[in-house]
Amino acid sequence: MNQFKHKSTKTLRIGISIFVLILTFGIVGYMVLEEYSFIDALYMTIITVSTVGFGEIKPLSEVGRLFTSALILMSLGNLAYLGTAVVTFIVEGELFEYIKNNRVNKRIHKLTDHVIVCGFGRNGEQACLELQDHEQDFVIIEKRDNVIDRIKESPNMLYIKGDATHEEILIAAGIDRAKALIATTPNDADNVFVVLTAREMNPNLKIISRASERGSDMKLKRAGANNVIMPERMGGQRMSKLVMQPDVVEFMEYVLLQSNKDVALEEIGCDYMCRMFEGRTIDELKRIDVSGINIVGVKQKSGKYIFNPQDNYELDRADKLFVLGSVVQVSEFRKTLERGK
């Protein structure tokens, strides 16, 4: 969009500049060649340039006629330049592209609690597909033209062309309204810079970053990343697990990664928990809950994880519960936890 604005502004400036030069040239020419007053010269120049067909103020000399002819040709040349520029914008799709980008930017401006994905490589694309499956709004930041063309093939994907390390690009992506940022560029240094900038601009933002080299994970965490993923390390661990515990890996992938409605592992915060459950045990919650959900874990305020919590565990508003069940069961359990019935 900025490129379109630059080109259109440049074309308009050139056209106006040429028009001013033609106007000046005409006024000076008529005043010198035909000894017109300034007002007469201005009037004669305007009716000549505009080709309205009005008569001459007074008969022109042969030199004056040649000058008028040259003035008309210059004026037509300027109109042809502007017309060609307009046609070029339309034929080459620049005008359509501007309208489309403007529409996308308006949609981005309305987003809140969305996710910003920096980079649309293999990891970034997969992250976007997962976000789509969970109906989570997101904005892609990508600077490569060929990748932008690929993103445009999916009409529902919102994107901004630019460098995620620049503050103005993050602002355009609505970083002040976003709830999370995923940095997936292949360059660890770029990811560190993105994380630093994003953390400064939005201290409450959840930031997840990719790292390729050993030691980069610690740098990214110091820069402000909440979590750092190393695809190569995770890939190696997964392959070894598939050798030693293939069924466990397949089960976890089925629960976490597959798009299905049979089973879901969800994180449910207790901050909206009904008052009647505060300080009560999981056993007391189970007596009221009829969803059939399984509470498989708890994350406490201190960050400590409790796996397979006992029935006598006392609930706290700062807790986060990890529950396993169908999508319907998870929904029913959430209602019970919030409403108390």
N, C-alpha and C positions, 0 to 999 in steps of 0.2 A: 504494500500500500504506500509506503514511504517513497518507493521508487517511482510509482505512478504519479504521486504528488510532485515529486521533483521534476519529472519529465514534463508534466502538464504546466507547472509553474514556469519552467524554463521556456517552453513554447510560447506561453502567453506573454512573458516578458519580452521575448524577441519580437513577437508580432506587434506589441505596443511600441517598442523602441523603433521599429521600422516605420510604423505609422507616424510617429512624432517626427522622425527624420524627413519623411515625405511631406508632411504638413509644413515643416520649416523650410524645406527646399522649395515648395510651391510658393509660399508667401514671399520669400526672398527673391525668387525668380520673377514673379509678376511685378514686384516693386522695382526691380532693376530693369527688366526688359521692357515692361509696358508702362512703367512710371505710375503704377496704381498706388493709392493710399493703403495703409495697413489694413483697414477694414475691408476695402474692396479686394485686396490681395487675399485676405483670409477667406472671404466669401467665395471668390473665384476658385480658390484651391479646394474648398470643401465640396462645392458642386461638381468639380472636376473629378476629385477622388471618389466621391460617392456615385458618380455617373448617373445623376438624377435627370439629366437632360435639359436643365434650365439653360436659357440663352446667355450669351456673353454680356458682360456689363457694357463693354464697348468693343467694336471690331478689333480683332487681334492682328498684329503684324505677322509676316511669314515666320519670323523667329519665334513669336509668341505661340503660333499654331504648332510648330515643332516641339516647343517646350511643353505645351499642353498635352500633345500626343505622348511624349515621354512620361509625363506625370500620370497619365491614365494607365500606361503599361506598367509602371512601377506599382500603382495601386492594385491592379489586377494580379500582379506577381505576389504581393503581400497577402491578398485574399486567397490565392492558390496555395500559398505556404500554410496558412492557417487551416484551410479546408483539408489539405493533404494530411496534416497532423491529426485532425479529428478523425478522418477516415482510418488512419493508421491505428489509432487507439482502439477503434471499434473492430476493424478487421483482424488485428493481431490479438484481440482478446484482452487488451490491457484495461479497457473500461469495464468489461464484464468481470475481470479479475478483481478490480478495485471494489466493485459493488459487492461481490461475493465475500471478499476479505472484510469489508465494512460490516456486513451482516454477521460474520463470524465474531468480529470484535465486539459487537453489541451483545451477542449471546454470552461471550466470556465476561463482559462487564456485569452481567446479571448473576453470575455464579457466586455461591457462598458455600463454605465447607467442602470445597472441591480439592482435587489432588493435582499437583503440577508434576509432570514427567519431563525431565530434562534429558533429551537424547532419545532417538527412535531407532536404535540398533536392535540386535536380537533380544537383549534383555528388556529394553524399553518397550518394544512391541509386545512382548509376552506380558509385561506388567499391564499394559493398556487393555489387552484382551481379557485379563483377569478382572480388571476394574469394570469393564463393560459387562462381564458376566454377573457381577454383583451390583449392577446398575448404579455405579458410583461415577459422578461427574468428574471429568479430568480435562486438563489442558496440556498439550504437547508443545515443548519448545525445541525447535530443530533448526539448524542453520544450513544444512546441505540441500541444494535445489532438487537433486534426484530423489532424495528421501521425502521432501515436501510433496513432490508429485505423487509419490506412493501413498502418502497420508490422505491426499485429496480424493483418492479412489474410495475412501470410506466417508460418506457424507456426514455421518454422525460424529466424527472425530473433530474436536476443536484444536486448533494449532496456532502457534505464533512463530513466524520465521525470524530467527535471530540467535544471538549468542547468550546462553543462560548465565554466563559470568557477568553480564552487564545488568546493572540495577534497573535501568529503564525497561528492559525486557521482562524481568521478574515483576515489576510493577504492572506492566501491561497484562501479565498472566494472572493478576489479582492475588499476589502473595499475601497481602494484608488480610484477605478474606479466606485464604486457603487453610485447610486443616492438616495437609501433609505435602511433602515434596519428595520425589524419588529422583535421585541423580544417577543416571546410567550411562554417562559418556564414557568412552573407552580410555580416556586419559585421566589418571588419578589426580594429577595436578589441577585439572579443570574441575573435577569433582570437589576437591578441597576448597577451591575458590568459590564454587557455587554454594557449598555448605556454609562457609564463613559468611558470605553475603546474605544468604537466606536467613541464617540464625540471627544476624544483626537486625534484619528488617522485620522479622516476626519471631520474637522469643518463644512463643507458645507453639510454634510449628513442629510437627513430627517429621523428622528428616531421616530418610533411608537412602543409603548410598552404596554404590558398587565400588569394589576395590579389586585391582588386578595384581598388584605387587605386594610382597610381604612387607610388613611395616606400615603400609598405607592405611590399614584399618585403624591403627592407633592414632595416626595423624587426623583421620577423618572424625574420629570420636572426639579428639581434642578440639577440632574445629566446630563441633556442635552436632554431629550426626547421632541420632538415637540408636540406630542400628546400622551395621556395615555388613554387606553380603559379598563374599568372594566366590563367584561362580565356579572357578576352577577347583577350589578346595571342596565345595559342596558336591561338585560332579564326581570327584574322586571318592569322597565318602559314600555317596550314593551307590557307586559301582561296587565298592567293597561290601556294603550292606546287602546289595542284591545277591552277592555270592554267599554271605553268611546267614542272612535273614531275609530271603526274598519275599516271603509272605507278609512279613511285618511292613516292609517298604511298600508293597502293593496296597496293603490295607490303608496305610497312612496317606498314600497318594489318592486313593479312592475317596477318603474322607475329606482331605484338604484341597486337592487340586481338580477333581473331576466336577464337571457341571451337571449335577443331578439333584433331585429332590428327595432322594431316599434317606440321606444322612447329612448332618451338618455338625461341625464342631465350631461353636460360637463363644465369643467372649461377651459376658453380660456384666455391666457395672452395677454395683449395689448403691450408687449414689442416689438413684431414684427409687430405692427400696421403700416399701410401705413401712410405717412406723412400728407396726405390730411385730415385724420380724427383726427389728434392730436389737441386738444383744441376745436373740434367740438362737437355738441350735439348728443345724441342718435337718435333724430328725423332726423338729417341730414344723419346719418348712415343708418337709415331705408329707406330713400328715394332712396338710391342706392342699398341696399341689397334686393334681390328678393328671398332669401332662405325660407322666412316664419318662421324664427326662433323666439322664444320668449326669450327676455333678462329678466330673473327673479331675478337677483341680481348682485351686484358689491361688490368686496372687494377692499378697497382703500389701499394705501401704509401704512397708519397708522395702518392698521388692522381692521378698522371699516367696518362693513357690511351694505350695503344699499339694502333693499329688494324691489322688484318691482320699480326700479328707474324711475323717471319721464323722459319724452321725452326731457326736457331741461337740463338734466345732461350732463356736459362737460367731454369728455373722456380724460384720462391721460395715458401715457405709463406705469405707475406703477400700473394701475388698472388690476384687473382680473374679467372677465365677466363670469357669470353663465347663460348658455343658455339651453333651453329646446326645443327639437324637435326630428325628426327622425335622424338616423345616416347620411343619405344623406344631410338633411338640415344643420346639424352641419358642415359637410364637406364643403358645399357651402358657409356657413357664414364665416368659417375660411379663405377661399380663398378670399372672398370679403374684409374682414378686412385687410388681408396682401397685397392684390394687388390693392385694390381701385376700382375694377370693377367686 
